[in-house]
């Protein structure tokens, strides 16, 4: 069985799969007569003409503990999908490059610092969202409406996501 050890999430490491969403000093602009700093253009929301951009909140009801064994990944071929933690909680993402099939040797795991979100590019394979605390909230930005936008793929063998 393959074991994935999550590594710290960085923009460079995650670039093949999507965008890291975080407030960076080089992307700041004043807002509301400079009472706020605004961090612009943190990710590119993708959707085809058949759907629309949707903003939602997801709340963890069932806690995931590590190590965690999984055998299914998913992708969204018609739009991107972003998750931003709303309560400063770290989370782990597992990804593989967009392709027709998933090669388990190409899976990569990342752990956020609790202030980072992720935006999966259209077609990027990923582990469904997992949370480590009941009530953990995520802002979700993705495509809604139109053609169904979720493909699932069962792996030939289970993969173990190691503890962080």
Beta strands, then each sheet from edge to edge (+ up, - down):
strand 1: 2-4
strand 2: 7-8
strand 3: 18-21
strand 4: 28-31
strand 5: 36-39
strand 6: 52-59
strand 7: 68-75
strand 8: 81-85
strand 9: 92-96
strand 10: 108-111
strand 11: 117-120
strand 12: 125-126
strand 13: 137-144
strand 14: 151-161
sheet 1: 1+ 14+ 7-
sheet 2: 2+ 10+ 9- 12+
sheet 3: 3+ 11- 8+ 13- 6+
sheet 4: 4+ 5-
end
